[in-house]
Amino acid sequence: MRRWVRNPKLLPLCGIGFFVGILFCLFCGQGESLLAPERLCKVSERAEGSVGLLLSLLMNRGKWMVLLLLAATTYLAPICCAVTAAWMGWSMGAFLTMALRQYHLKGILLLPAALLPQWLFYAPAAWLLLKWCMSLYGGIYLKQKLSKKSCLASLFLLLALMGMGIYLESFWNPKILHGILENF
């Protein structure tokens, strides 16, 4: 198998995905309905049930994390990690473009309101997850040295970061988002 397929460069793929997301939203123009004011009002109204949001986030974030962890044990791990990195960049670029197209400079406030504080934990967790999957793949298929202790420590740190991100997204972010959306 080619070297670039066995060990994809994840950060450049994330950057490429970011620019593709921007270009896609600029030229396809499909994103305005996602951030329409009436849809944001519904998000603001739903922000009251934090425990329900917590359970929903555990299911949504957890299923993708488990799928990627399972993919790390297969021969498709580099492809899954590369696609995940590109998708993360694409979604960030698309969201930024949609916010700026719909609300102009005021849309810049929408980005931190929607992403903070949970992405202070999600971003390192996602990066650690991708690196962990690639190191597990390297240990299984490329016969690289793999320490069980460091793998378990990384997995524990990954779960702690994701847990903190989910907690913040469930209980703190709705209040922040609701405060910003009152001014839109």
Disulfide bonds with the S-S distance in Angstrom:
none
